[in-house]
Amino acid sequence: MDLRQESKHELVAAIRGRYFGASRAERGKILDEFVASTAYHRKWAIKLLRNGPPKPRKGRGGRPRVYSPIVVGALRQVAEESGWLCGKRLAPFLEELVIALEKEVALVLEPGVRQKLLDMSASTIDRRLGQYRPKMPRGLATTKPGSLLKKQVPVRIYTPWDEQRPGFVEIDLVAHCGSSTEGHYLNSLVVTDIATGWTECIGVWGKGQLAVYSALKQIRERLPFPLLGIDSDNGSEFLNGHLVRWCKAEKITFTRSRPYEKNDQAHVEQKNWSIVRRLIGYDRYETEEALVQLNRVHDLGRVWINHWQPVLKLIEKERVGAKIIKRHDQAKTPYRRVLGAGVVLEQRQAGLGQDHDQQGPSSLRRDLDTAIEKLWSLSQRAISLQQVAYG
């Protein structure tokens, strides 16, 4: 039998008189019944029957609540608009994001609530949002080694690049193959600049060498800064004559990571998950129509990720015994980092500012969600469900 607290106190009041008027043996029986009904410890039950229920406390006790449900609700709305950024990325970006959302009238806050929201620390944000964050599964690896040109493309063990200079990028393919790597399926080429975190994605028809080479050339035309160096894994889609000859002709440094060492490409591997998998997921796509829609998602995603998703950059790593302590700089969007580096190509300057001012984060996210929904309808899983539904 499980009673609520109020019911337990009512039971105490009802049997106290009988308890005091009973003999020692009868009091023991009453106590046994009371403990069985309330699940109280026997000593606490005796104290309650002797002294009665405690007086109700005024208020909730403890320290006064700093952030009301209204403030937490506003935080949740901002977090949803931001794509559920972690506290360390969201806290320094809150003011810029709130201003942009208010400009779109996607967020309306009273002055007191607004100030409380902007005063939140990173740890408080994580604590308040922990129960709401969505979770996603993991997928398959599809990299097949390309050994033909390994000797022509040097291994980068400890990168000799100037990683503080924009233009040195890591590249990788993300497979949209569902639960099987057999047959034809679409891929996404992901290119991440190490210095600024600027990331470009483009859909690729299969993973043939010419298709990947063509996609990389298109991405180069979109980058707001000169492409100086490329680092890839050991897949045959990268280690091939087309890419090697092009890099030599354009004087682009081309290096490769060590086999089976994913940390050599930590920057792009992180984007594979935080961008492509979080936005698109793990469904299988095979058709030309799906490729067109995939690139529509990536076109919207490039503005969303680079202009409205702040990134942290590791500035120091220290080993203390068995523990490694990492220190990061303040989170900034890739857009702000590129502007701060002063390396924007003249022909890209106007377009870069236009991309930032054309759409606010809320309307951009809605368009992106709509594009993703349409893309999902073109997945093989959705097509199979439609075929079953319509016979």
N, C-alpha and C positions, 0 to 999 in steps of 0.2 A: 504494500500500500504506500503510495507516494503522495504526501500532502504538501500543499503550498505553505509558505511561511505564515501567512495570515491564518490559515486553517489550523496550523500547529499551535499558534498562540491562542486561538479560540478554544482548542482542546485543553490547553493548560488551564485556562480560566474556568472551564466546565468541570474539571475533575479535581481541582485543588482542594475544594471544601471536603469532598469525599476522602481525599488522601489524608488530610489532617485529622479527620474523625475516625480513621480506620486503625485497626490494631497493627502491630509490627508485621505479622504474616500477611494481612490483607494489603498493607502498603507495598510489600514486595510484589504481590500479584498485580496491583495497579501500575507499579513502576515497570514491570515486565511488559504489560500490555501497551503502555505509553511508548516505551523504547521500540517495540515492534511496529507501532503505527507511524512513528516519526523518524526512525533510523538515527536518532540522536545517540551520542555517547552516554553511557549510564550516569556518569558524574554530572554531565551538563543537564540531563533530565532531572536529576535530584535537585539541582540548583534552581531550575525553572519551577518545579513544583513547590519548592520552599519559598522562593522570592517572587514568583510570577514572571511574566515575559518582560524583557527590557523595554524601556521607553523608546518610542520611535525617534530616530535621529533627524535633525533638521538639515536639509540639503543632502548632498551626495557624499560629503566627507572628502578629506584629502585636499590637494591644491585645487584652486579654481580652474575650470576649463578655459584654456587659452583660445582654442579654435572651435567655434560653434559648428553645428551641423551645416549651417549655411555656407561657412567658409570652406568646409570639407567638400560640400557639394560643388562649389565653384572650382575647387582644385581638381575634382574628378572630371568636370566638364573640360577644363583646360588640358588635363592629361589625355583625355580622349581625342581632343582636337590635335594634340601634338603627336599622336601615335604611341602613347604610353611610354614616354621617355623616362629613364631612371632619374632619381633625385639629383645626382651630381651633374647631369646634363640639363635638367629642367630648371633647377634653382637659378643659375645665372642668366637663363634665357627667359625667365618668367615675365619680366617687365616688357621686353620687346614683343613677346607673344601676346600678352594681355592687351597691349596697345593696338596691335594688328587686329585682334579679335573684336575689340571695341570699335575700331574703325569700320569693320564690316557689320556691326550691330549683331554679331554672333554671341557676344558676351556683354551683359549689362550688370554692373555691380554698384552697390552703395559705397561711398568713400571709405567707411570704416571696414567693410568686408574686403574691399580692394587692397587696403593697406595691410591687413592681416595676411592676405594671400601672398602679397609680395614679400612679406617678412619671413615666410616659411623657410626653414633650413632644408638642406638636401636630405638629411636623415629623417626629419619629420615628414617630408613628402613621401619617402619610401615607406615609412611606417603607416601612414594614412591610406596609401594606395595599394598596399600589399594584397588585400583580399579581392581587389577588382581586376588585377592584371591578368590578361589572357595567356594561355599556354599553348605551345605549338609542338608538333612531333618533329622527328628527324628523318632524313632521307638517305638516298643511295649515292655512292661514289662511282663516277663513270670515267675517270682518267685512265687512258691506256698509254703506256710509255712509247715515246718515239725515239729510237736509238740511233737513227741514221745520222743526225747532225749534232749529237751530243758533244763531240770534240770541237765543233765550231762555235758552240755557245757555252761560255765559261760558267762554272758553278759559282754562285755568290755565297760564300760562307759567312764572312762578316762584311757587310756591304761597304764597298769603298765609295759609294755615292755620297753626294751632298744631300742628305735627306731633309735638310732645312730649306732646300730650294725647290719650289714647285716645278713639276715637269717630269719627275721620276715616278713611274707608276708600276703597280702590280696588276696583272691580268689573270683572269680565270674564266672557265665556262661553268655555268650552272645548268644541269639537265632538267628538262621538264618531261620526265619519262614515266611518272607514276611509280608503280611498284615493280616495273620490269625495264631492263635496259635493252631488250631485244627490239629489232626493227628500227624504223625511222621515228624521230621525235624532235621537237624544237629545243633550242638551248638559248640561254642568255649569256652574252659576253659582258663581263663586269670588269671595269677599269677603275682603279682607285689610286689617287695621288697620295703619296706617303706624307708629304709636308703639310698639306691643307685638308686632307680627307675628302677632297672633291671626287665624286663618283659618277661615272657614266655607265649606263646599261643599254644594250641593244639586243633585239631578238635575232637569232641566227637559224637559218634553215638547215637543220642537221648539225653536224660538227665537222664538215669537210674543210680541208685546208683553204680552198679558195673562198668559201663562205666566211670563214673566220677572218681571213686576211682582208676581205672587203669590208667586213663590219668594223675592224680595227681602224681602217682608213677613214670610215665615216665618223667614228668617235674622235679621231684626231682633229677633224674639222670642227667639232663642237667644243673642244676644250678651250677655256678662256685664256690659256697660257701655252707656250710652246711645249711640245712633247720632246723630252730630252733623253729618256731612258725607259726601257721596258724590262720587267722581270716576270717570267712565266714559270709554270710547272713543267714537267717533262712529257706532257701529252704530245702526241703526234700532230694534233691540230695547231700547235705552236712551233714545234721544232721541225720546220720544213723549209724548203728552198725559197718559197714565195716570201715568207716573212723575213728570213735572213737577208735575202737580196735587197728587199725594200729598206730594211733598217740600215744596211751598209750604204745604200744610195742616198738616203735621207740623213745620214750621220746621226742615227739614233742608237744609243747604247742598248745592246740586247744581252741579257743574262738569264740564267735559269736557276731554279732552286735545287737543293739536293733531293734525290729520290726519297719518298716516304717521310719527308720532314715538313709537315704542314706549317710549322711555326716559321719557316723561312718565308712564307707568304701570309703572315698573320693578318696584315691589313685588309687584303682582299677577301680572305677566308671569312673574316668577321662580317664584311659587307654582304657576302653570299647569303649569310643567315639573316642579318639585321635588315636587309633591304629586299632581296629577291624572295627569300622564303617567307618572310613575314607578310609581304604584300601579295605574292602570287601563290605561295603554298607549294604542294607536291603533286598536283594533278598532272595528267599526261595530255600533251597537245601535239597534234600531228599535221593539221591542215594549213593551207595558205591563208585562209580567213583568220585562223587563230594567230598566225604570225603577224598579220596586220594589226589585230587588236592587241597583241602582246607589245608591239612597238608603240601603240597608243598609250598603254599603261606606262611604259618606260619614259615616254615623252613628258607625261604629267609627273611621273616619279622623279625625274631629274631635277625639276624645280622644287618639288616637295622636299626631297632629301638634301639638296645643296643649299637651299635658301631658308628652310624652316626646320631643319633637324641638326641641332648643335652636336659637335663631337668633342671628345676629350683627347688630348695628346700626351703620351707618356714623356715626361721630362727627366725622370730620375728613377733608378732601380737600385736598391741596396739590399744586400743579404746580411741578415743578422742571425747567425746560427743556421737553423733549418728553415727560417722564415725569410721570405722575400717581401720587402716593403716597396711598393710602387707609388710614385707621386706624379700627379697629372696637373696640367695647367687648367685654367678656367675654361669651361666649355664655350665654344663659339661655333657658329655655323660655318661650313666650308666657304660660303659666299663672303662672310666677313674676313675669314682668314686670307682668301685670295686678294681681296681689296687691300688688306693690311700689308700683304707681301709686295704690292706694287708691281705685279708682273702681268697684268691683264693686257692682252694684245689689243692694239688700237681698233682693229676691225671688229672686236668682240665687245668693246666697252658699252656701246649703246644697247645692244641686245641683252647684255647682262643686267643692266639696270631696268630694262623693260620687263624682263622675266620676273624681277623681284616686285615691281610695282603693279603689274598687270592683274594679279589675283592675290587675295589674302589667303591665309592658311586654311580658314574654314571652308570657303567656296572651292578652293583647290582640292582639299581633302574629299569633299563631296563628289567632285568630278572624277577624282581618282577612284573612289569607291564604286561609282557607277561604271567606270571603265573595267574595273576588276570583276564586277558582277557579270558584265557582258562577256568578258574573257572566260569566266568559269562556265558559262553556258555553252562554250565551244570546246570544253574539255571532253576527253573520251568518256569519262565517268558520267558527265551530264548527258552526252549523246546516248549512251547506253540506257540511262534511266528514262529518257524520252522514248526510245525504241520500245522499252518494256511497257511504258504507260499507254502508248498508242498502238501496241500490237505489232 
